[in-house]
Amino acid sequence: MSATSSPFASVKLPASLVQQAREAAQPQRRSVAGQIEYWATMGRIADETGLTVQEAREAIALYDARLHPAAPLDESLDAVEARFSGSETSGRLAQAVRDTVLANRQRALASQR
């Protein structure tokens, strides 16, 4: 497989960031790469929507709960991450975040009146 056909790319990251990701990933049962992807996704959502990281987490959790209301409690983290990735790729996640931002702005405007 040539380098141009691979869905992955290599980057150099500071060793301290990789160590922080390793420490944060372990309790979540993520890989180091998965943790860095998660952080990048959260940062991108916060940057593009103006949401705080906590609001972005809540929007993602609410979206996931609506999409999969009967998800078993013992569902593997890999399955949850796969659904999240699929939602992100399809654009459904971004739309859910936009909907949440709009609803929050409308509530904020209504409370200011």
C-alpha positions in Angstrom: 0.0 0.0 0.0 1.5 3.3 -1.0 1.7 6.2 1.5 -0.8 8.3 -0.5 -3.5 5.6 -0.3 -3.3 5.2 3.5 -6.0 6.7 5.6 -3.4 7.6 8.2 -0.6 10.0 8.5 2.4 10.2 10.9 3.1 13.4 12.8 5.7 14.3 15.4 4.3 15.3 18.8 6.0 16.4 21.9 6.8 13.5 24.2 5.0 15.3 27.1 1.8 15.5 25.1 2.0 11.8 24.2 2.6 11.0 27.9 -0.4 13.1 28.9 -2.5 11.3 26.3 -1.3 7.9 27.6 -2.3 8.8 31.1 -5.7 10.2 30.1 -6.4 7.3 27.7 -5.9 4.5 30.2 -9.0 5.1 32.4 -11.1 5.6 29.3 -9.7 2.4 27.7 -8.6 4.4 24.6 -5.4 4.1 22.7 -3.0 7.0 22.8 -3.9 7.9 19.2 -7.6 7.5 20.1 -7.2 9.9 23.0 -5.4 12.5 20.9 -8.2 12.1 18.2 -10.8 12.7 21.0 -9.0 15.8 22.2 -8.7 17.1 18.7 -12.4 16.5 18.0 -13.5 18.2 21.2 -11.2 21.2 20.4 -12.5 21.4 16.9 -16.1 21.3 18.0 -15.4 24.0 20.7 -13.5 26.1 18.2 -16.1 25.9 15.4 -19.3 26.3 17.5 -18.2 28.5 20.4 -19.3 25.8 22.8 -17.2 25.2 25.9 -15.6 21.7 26.1 -18.2 20.7 28.7 -21.1 21.9 26.5 -19.6 19.9 23.6 -19.3 16.8 25.7 -22.9 17.2 26.8 -24.1 17.8 23.2 -22.2 14.6 22.1 -23.6 12.6 25.0 -27.2 13.8 24.4 -26.8 13.1 20.7 -25.5 9.6 21.4 -28.3 8.9 23.9 -30.9 10.0 21.4 -29.4 8.0 18.6 -28.9 4.8 20.7 -31.4 5.0 23.6 -31.2 1.2 24.4 -27.4 0.9 24.4 -26.4 -1.8 26.9 -24.5 -0.6 29.9 -21.8 -3.2 29.2 -21.3 -2.0 25.6 -17.6 -1.9 24.7 -15.8 1.4 24.4 -14.7 0.4 20.9 -18.4 0.1 19.9 -19.1 3.6 21.4 -16.1 5.1 19.7 -17.1 3.5 16.4 -20.6 5.0 16.6 -19.1 8.4 17.5 -16.7 8.2 14.5 -19.5 7.2 12.2 -21.6 10.1 13.3 -18.7 12.5 12.9 -17.9 11.2 9.4 -21.5 11.4 8.2 -22.0 15.0 9.5 -24.8 14.0 11.9 -22.7 14.9 14.9 -21.8 18.3 13.6 -25.5 18.9 12.9 -26.5 17.8 16.4 -23.9 20.2 17.9 -25.2 23.1 15.7 -28.8 22.3 16.9 -27.6 22.4 20.5 -25.8 25.7 20.0 -28.9 27.2 18.4 -31.2 26.0 21.1 -28.8 27.3 23.8 -28.6 30.7 22.1 -32.4 30.9 21.9 -32.7 30.0 25.6 -30.1 32.6 26.5 -31.8 35.3 24.5 -35.2 34.4 26.0 -33.7 34.6 29.5 -32.2 38.1 28.8 -35.6 39.5 27.9 
